[in-house]
Amino acid sequence: MTSGPIGLDLAEVAKSNAPQVQDVPAAPGLINEKNEKTLFVADDTPGYTSDGSLRGPDGEEYPTAEEVESLRRVCGVVPWSAYTIAFVELCERFSYYGTTAVFVNFIQEPLPPGSTTGSSGTNGQSGALGLGQRASTGLTTFNSMWAYFMPLVGAYMADQYWGRYKTIQISIFIAIVGHIILVISTIPSVIANPNGSIAAFCIGLIIFGVGVGGFKPNISPLIAEQYESKHPQQYIKIQKSGERTIVDPTMTISRIYMYFYLMINVGALIGQIGMVYAEKYVGYWLAFVLPTLLFLCCPTIMFLMRNKYAKRAPTGSVLAKALQLWGFAMKGRWSINPVTTVKNMRSDDFWENVKPSRLGSNKPAWMTFDDVWVDEVRRGLKACTVFLWYPVYWLAYNQMTNNLVSQAATMELHGAPNDLINNIDPIALIIFIPICDLFIYPAMERVGIRFTPLKKITWGFITAALSMIAACVTQYYIYKLGPCGKYPSDPTCSGPAPINVWVQTIPYLLIAFSEIFASITGLEYAFTKAPKNMRSVVTAVFLFMSAISYAIGEAFVSLSADPLLVWNYMIITILCTVAGAGFWLAHRKLDSAEDKLNFIPESSFKGRQMSYGGQAA
C-alpha cells in the first residue's frame, strides 16, 4: 500500500477527503439564529462516478491517494462573508490600538505648560498624569496581560453556553462601556485631578479588557469557519494551463488568517497614527472618543449579517470532558522524576490505550465519545504544547508597545511624535503580507519547499531575536552619544541623543516579519488543530500565552529604565534565541506529521445532545 514520506497511509488520506457524514451524524453543528437551516452542509450520498472518481455534493472531484502525494496545492476562494468579519476586526483593532497607542504618554508624561487637554503642539511632548516610565510600563503591561487573560473566560462562555456570535456581541457591549469610562478619565476637568483621572482610567481599563477578552478568541475561529462551512475537504481544480491541482482547505485558511491579520494592522495603523496626532494637537479626549465611535460599527455589522454567517452551536462541557480524558490517560504514568513523567506522556500508546474501542466493555460511563474525538483532543493538546513556547516570543514583541516607544523619545524626532514611529510595524505588515501570500509562499510550493506552520514559527523566533539585537545596539549608542549618558530619559536632560529616530525602522521591520511567521501562524494552528467544538478554547490558550508573557514582563520592569535598558534587550535576545532553538528541537517530529494531523476526520461527538435549533435537548 502506498505511503507518503511521513509514513501516512495515503489511501486513508484520500478517504478522509470524502464526505465524512458516515462518521458525523446529521444533527447540525452549525446553524443560523432563526433555526432555518444548517449552514455546514453534510451530504450522505457517496459521489462515485462511472470512472471511479469520488465527487462531492456540488460536483467537486476529490483527489486520489496518489494525487494527494503528487499534485501541487493551491488556495480556494474566500467567501464574501469572511470579509465582513475582517472589517469588524479592523474596526475593533482601530478602537483598541488607537486608544492604547497614547497610553504611555498619557500616564508617563506631565501636562505640557499651558495645556489642559494634554496636547503639546508640534515641538512639545504630549502628556497628562506625569507618573513616570515605570508606572506607564507597569500599567500598559497589566492592560495587555488582562486583555489576553480574559479570552479564557470568553472562550469558555462561547463553547459552553452562548456560541461565538452571541459572545462577540455581548463582549462588544462590555467594551463600549469600558471605552466610555476611559473617555471620562481624559476630560480636562478630570485630568486636573490626577488621582481621580488615574482611578477612572484603571476602572475603564479593566472593563475594556473584559470586552476585548470575549471578542478575541471568538472572532478568529468565526472567520475561518465561513470557508470551512463550504469546503471542508480537499478537491481537484484544473488550472487554465490544464494543470490538475488540489485546493487545500488548510492553505486557504492560512490565507484567510494572513488577510485577517492584514486588516488588524490596517485598523491598528489608522488608529495609532490618527490618535497620536489627535493627542498631540487636540488632546486625549479626542484620542479616546474617535476609537469609541468607530467601534460602534462592530455591533451594527454583526447584527446586519446575523443570518448570513455560518455558526457552530455551543456544545456544553467539552473542555471538562477533554481534561477528564487526559487525566484518565495519565493514570499510572505519573513519576516523582518529571523527565520520566514527560516521557510517559509522549509514549506512542498514551492516547491509543484510552480509545473507547480499545477499552471495550471496560470503558467508564462518562466516555460517550468515539475514537476520532480522542485523536482530535490529542491534536489539540499538541497544539497547546506548541503554544507553551510563545511567551518568550511575545516578550520580544511587547517591547514595541512600551520600551521602544520610550526609546524613541530619547532620539531626534524631527517633528514626529515618539509614539508614531512604531507604526512602521503595521505598515510593513500591510506591504509584506500580500507579498508573502502571492509570491513567496507560492514560489516555495512550486519548487517543492513545504513551509509548514512549525517552520514558520521557528523563523518567527529567529527574526524576533534579530529585532532585539537591533534595539540593543540602538540603546547602546543612545547611552554613548547622548548628552546625558546613561540617563537620557531624565526630565532635566538637555537634549536627545544625536541619532535619527527612524533608525528604529530596523527592529520594527524585523518584528513585522516575525509576526507573519509566528503570530499569524499561531492563529491558524489553533483553528486547524483544535477539536471543532473546542476552537474558541484552544484559540484562547494561544492568546493566553501573551498574558503569561506580560506577567513575565513585569519581572523586567526594573530593567525598563535607565541605565539598564541595554541589559533588558540583551537578555530578551538570548531568551528568544534559546527558545527558538528549543522549539524546533522539541517539535521537529511533529512537523513531519503535519498532513496526518490535518487529515483527521471530524468526530461524531458533539458534547451535549443538541436539537436542530441548537438548544440543549
N, C-alpha and C positions, 0 to 999 in steps of 0.2 A: 504494500500500500504506500502511495506517495506521501512523503513527509517534507515539510519545509525546513529551512535552516535552523529553526528554533525547536525542532522536534515536535511541531504541532501537526496533528493528523489533518491534512488538507481536505480530506473528504468531510471531516467534521466541520471544518471552517465553511466549506461550501454549503453544508446542511444548515449551518447557523444563519446563512443569508436568506434561506427560505422563510416564508411567514411562520412565526412561532406560535400560532394560535393553538396548535396541539398541546403546547406547554402552558399557554396563558388562557385562562377561562374567558368567556365572552363578557363577563362583568366588566364594565369600562373602568379604566383608571383615570381617564381624562374626560372632563365634562365641561359644558358651559353652565353659566349660573342659572339659566332658565330650565335646565334639565331637558333641553330639546333633543340633543343627540350627543354621542361621544365624538370628540374631536381627534382622538387617537384611534384610527380605524384598524380593526383586525379582520382579516379575511380568512375564513376557514376552508376555502376551496383551493386545493392544490392546482397550480397553474402549469402543469406539464403539457408541452406541445407535441406534435407528431414527430418532431426531430429530436425529442428527448430533452430540450431545454426547459428550464423552470422559469415561469413568469409570475409576476406579482399581480395584484388586483387591478392595477391600471395598465397592465400590459408590459411593464418593465421586465427586462430579462435579467435574471440573477447569474452571477459568474459561476463557472465550474471550478472544481478543485485546482486544476492546472492554471486556470486564468487568475485565480486568487494569488498564485505564486508569481506569475509571469507578467501580467498586464500592468501598465502604468496607472497610477491612481490620480484622480482629479477631484476638484471640489464641485458640489452641486450648487443649485440656485437658492439663494437666501430668500425666504418668504417676506413679503412686504410688512406683515405684522411684526416681524422682528425689528424692523427699522423704527417703528413707533416706540417700541420698548427701549431701543437705543437712544431715542430722543428724550424719553422720560429720564433715562440715566444721565444724559447730557445736562438737563435742567437741574437734576439733583446734585450733580457734581459741581455745576456752576454755583449753586447755593452753598455747598459745603466748602469748596476751595475758595470761593470768593469771600466768604466770611472768615475762614481760618487763616487766609493769607495775611490778614492785618493783625492777627492776634499778637504776634511777637512785639511789634512796635506799640500796640495799644497797651500792653502790660509793662513792657520794659522801659520805654522812653517817657520822659516827663512832658507835660503840656508845653508846646513852644511858646515863647514870650508873646503875650498879647492874644493868644488863641483860646477860645472856649470850646471848640469842637475837636481839637487835635490836629487840624490842618496846619501845614507849615509853609506852603508856597514852594516855589521852585528850588530854592537853595537850602531850605531848612530841613530838619528831621522831624517827621510826624511822631506824635506820642500822646499819651493821656495819663496813665497812672504812675509812671516812673518807679516801678518796683524792682528794676534791675534784671540782668540776664539770667541769673539763677531762677528767679521767680517765673520769668517768661518760659524758660526751658522746662521747668517743672510742670507748669500748668498746661502748656501745649503738649507735653508728653502724656500727662494724665488724660487730656481730651482724646488724644489718639488711642491710648490704651483702653479707655472706656468705650469709645466708638467701635473698637474691634473685639471687646469682650461681649458686648450686648448681642452680637449676632448669634451667639449660642442660645440665648433666650428666644430671639426672633425665629430662629430655625426650628426650635422645639415647638413653638406655638403653631408654626406653619404645618409641619409634618404631623403634629398630634391633633390639632383642633381646627384651624382656620383655613388651611391651604395657602399657597403662595400669594395668590391675588388679593385675598382679603387681608392677609397680614401686611402686605405692602401698603394698602390703602389706610389701614389703622396706623401704621408707622409714619406715614406721611402726615397725618393729622397731629400726632405727637411731636414730630419735628417742627411743624409750623408753630406750635405753642412755644417750643424752645427758641425758635427764631425771634418771636415777638419779645420774649424776655431779654434776649441778647440786645435787641434794638433799644429797649428801655435803658439798659446799662450804658448806652452811648449818648443819651440825651445830654446836652451841655449842662443842664442844671444838676444832673445826676453825677456826671464826671467831676463837677466841682466838689463833690463829697466822695473822695476816692474809696473810703470804706464801704459806702453804700453801692458804689459802682461795681467794685470787685465782688461784693456779695451777690448782686443781681447777675453779674457775668457768670459766676460759678453755678448758680441755680439754673440759668439758661443753658449752660454747657452740659449739665447732667441730663436735663430733659431732652436737649438736642441729640445727645449721644444715644438715648433710648430709641428715638425715632430712626436714627441712622442705623442702629443695630438691627432693627426689624426689617429695614429696607434692603440692606446689602446682601444677606445670604439668600434672598429670595428672587431678586431681580435678575441675577446672572443665570440661575437654572431656568427661569421662565423664558428668557430669550432663546436659549438653545433648544428648549422643548418645542418651539414653534417650527423648527425644521424637523426635529425627530418625529413629530406627530405625522408628518407627511412621508418621510423617507427614513424609516428606522433601519433598513438593511442596505448593503451594497447592491448596486445594479450596474448593468452594462450601458455605456454611452458610446456611440460611434461618432468620432470627430469628423469635421469637414474633410480632413485628409484621408478618411477611411480607416483611421486607426481605432481599434477597439480599446476602450479604457474602462476603468472601474470608477464609478462615482462613489467615493468613500465618505460615509457619514462622519467619521472621526475627523477627516481633513476638513470637511465642511464646517463642523462645529469649531474646529481650530480657527478657521477663517472668521466665523461669526464672533468669536471672542476677540480676535485681533481688531475688528472694526468696532466692536463694543468698547474695547479699551481706547480706540481712537476717539470715539465720541466722548468717553470720560475725559480725555485730555483736551478736546475742543472746549468742553464746558469748563474745565479747570483753567485753561489758558485765558479764555474770555473773562471768566470770573476774577481770576487773580489780577490780570492787567487792569481791568476796569475798576476793581475795588481799590487797588493800590493808588490809582490816580484820584479816585473819589476821596480816599483817606487824605491824600496829600493836598488837594486843592479845595475840598469842601468840608470834609470831616467824617468821623467814624459813623455817625448816624446814617449817612447816605450809603457808606460801605456795607452796612448791615441791612438796610431797608431794601436795596435793589436785589440782592440774592433772595430775600424773602418773597418779593413779588414774582420773580421768575419761577420760584419753587411752586407757586400756586398752579403752574401749568401741569405739574405731575398728576394731581388727582383728577384734573379735567380730562386729560388724555386717557388715563386708565379707565375712567368711567365711560367715556365715549366708545372705547374699544372693548368693553367688558364682554360682549358676546362674540367677539372675533378671536380672542386668544384661546389657544389650547391650554387647558389647565388640568393638573393632576390633583385628584381629590386627596384630602388628608387620610391617612391610613392608621392612625392610632399609635399604640406603644411599640413601634418597630424598633426604636433605639433601645428600649429596655430589653426587647427580645434578642437583639444582636449582642448586647452586653451579657445577657444570660447564656447565650450560646458560647461566647468566648470564655466565660467563667467555667462552663461545663467542660470545654476543651482543655482548660488548664488543670483539671483535676489530675493529681499525680505527677505534675510536671514542675511544680514549684521546688526551688532549691535554695539553701542558705547562700550558695555561691551564685551571684547574679549572672555570671557568664554562663553557667550551666542552665539557668532558667531561660536565658535568651536562646541558647542552642536548642533547648526543648521546644520553645515556641516556633522555631524556624525549621523544625524537622518536617520531613515530607508527609508524615501521616498525621500531623497536628489537626488538620481540618477533615481529612478523609475519615478519621475514626469517629467523628461526631455527625456524619451524614445520616439522615433517617434510614436510608436503605441499608447502611452498614449495621446500624443498631437493631433493626428489625423490631421484634416484639419487646425489646428491652429499652426502647426509646422512652423518655419521660413524657408525661401528659402534655406539658407545655410546648413540646416540639411539634407544632402544627404546620410547619413549612416543609418544602421539598429540598432535594439535594442541590438544585441550582441556586436556591437562595443562600445556602452555605457558601457556595462559590462566590456569590455576589458580596456577601459580608467579608469573606476573605480578601477579595479585591479591594473593597472599600477600606478595610483596615490597613492594607498595604499602602494605599494612597495616604492614609493618615501618618504612617511611618515616614513616608517621603516628606510630608509637611513638617515633621519634627525638626528638620534642618533649617527651616525658613527663618526662625527668629534671628539667627546670625545674619542672614541676608538683609532682613528688614532693619537691622541695627545700622548697617551701612546706608541703606536707602533713607532712613529717617534723618540723617544728618542734613538732608536737603531742606527740611522744614524748620530747622532751628539753628544749628551751629553755622551752617553755610550762609544763612541769612545774616547772622551777626558778623560773620567774617567779611561779608560784602560791605558792611557799614564801616569797616576799618581801612578800606581801599578808596582810591579815587573814583568817584561815582560819575563825574562829568554830567551832572543833572539828572541822572537816573535814580529812582528810589532804590534803596538797598534791597527791598523785598520784591523788586521787579525782576531781578536777574534770574531767579530760579525758574522763570517761565521758559528758559532755554530748554528745560526738560520736556514740557508738553509740546513745544514747537518741534523738537527733534522727533518725538513720538509720532506726531501728525505726519511728518515727512517720511520717516523710515518704516512705519508700519506698512503702508501700501507697497513700498519698495521690497520689503521682505516678502509680502504676500504675493505680489505679482511677478517678481523677478528672481529673488534669491532662493526662496524655498522651492518654486517650480524647477529652477535650474538644477538644484541639488537632486530633486526627484528624477529628473531626466537622465542624469549621469549615474543614477543608482545609489545615491547617498541618502539614507533614511535618517533625517534629522529628528530623531524621536524626542518625545517630551522630556525624558530624563537627561538626554544630551543637552537639550536647550537649557534646562535648569542648571546643569553644571556650568555651562558658559555664562549663565546669569551670575553665578558666584564669582567667576573669574573677572568679569567686567566690573562688578561692584567693587572688588578688591582694587582694581586698577584706578577706579574713581577715587577711592580713599587715599591712594598713593598721591594722586594729583592734588587733592585737598591738603594733604600733609606737607607737600613741598611748598604750596602756596602759603600756608600758615608759617612755615619756617622763614620764608623771605619777608613776610609781613613783620615778624619779630626782628629780623636782621636789618631791614631797611627803614622801618618806620621811625618817626621822631621820638616815640615813647617806648622804644624797645619792646619788651615782652608784655607791655600793658597798653596796647593800642585802644582798648575799649574804655579806658579811664575817661570819665566825663571832662577832666581837666587837660586831656591830651591836646596838644597844639595843632594837630592835623593828621590826616590819614597817611598811610604808607604810600610811597610813590609807585604804586602798582595799579595798572588799569583794571577795574573790576571785571572787565569782560574776559580776563584770564580764567574766570570760573566756568567759561564755556566748556573747558576740558572735562572737569568732573561731572558736569551736568549732562554732557553728551554720553559719557560712559554709563551714567546712571540710567539714561533713557534706553540704551541698548540692553542693559541688564534687565530692565522691566519687560522688554519684548521677549527676552529669553526665559525669564523666571516668573514674573508676575502674571503675565497673560497665560502662560502655560500652566500655572498653578490653578487658575480658574477652570481651564479646560480639563485638567487632570481630575479635579474634584467632580466635575459633571460626568465625565466618561467612565470613571472608575467606581462611583458610588452606586449602591443599590438604588433603583429608581424611586423607591419610597423613602429614601434617606438622603436625597440630594441636597436639601437645604442644610441638614445637619453636617454633612461632610464638607460642604462649602463653608459653613460656619467654623469648622475646625481649621480649615485653611486660613480664614480671616483671623481666627483667634491667635494664630502664630504671631500676628502683628501686635496683639495685646501683650503677649509674653515678651516680645522684643522691646516694647515700650517699657515694660516693667524692668527688664534688664537695663534699658537705657537710663532708668532712674539711678542706677548704680554709677553711671557715667556722668551724672550731673556735676559731681565735684571736679570732673575733668573738663567741664564745659565752660570754662572761664580762664582768663589769662592768669598765669603764664603756661598753662598745662595743655593747651589745645593741640599742640603738635603730638603729644603723647596720646591724646584722645584719638586722633586719626590713625596714628601708627598702630595702636592696639587693635582697633577695628579692622585695619588692613590685615593684620596677622590672623585674627579670628576668622575673617571671611575666606582667606586663602586656605587655612586648615580645614574649615567646614566644607569648602568646595571639593577639596581632595577626598575628604572623608565621605562626602555624599556619593561621589562616583564609585568609590571602592565598595561602599555598602550596598549600592543599588545597581551595579553593572549587570548582575544576573537577572534582575527584574526587568531591566531594559531589553534584554534579549527575548523576553516573553511578552512584549508589548501587544502584538497582534493577538496572541492567545487570550490575554485579559480582555481585549476589546470584543472578542467573538463569543464571550459567554452569553447565552440566550437569556431572555428575561424570565424570572421565576413566576410561578403561578401564585406565590404567597403575596398577599396584599395587606397584611396586618389584620385589622378588624374587618369583618364582613361588611361590604358596602351595598346599599341598594342602588338602583340605576341612577338616582339623583345625587348620589354621593353622600348620603346621610348614613349614620350608623344604623345597621339593620337590627 
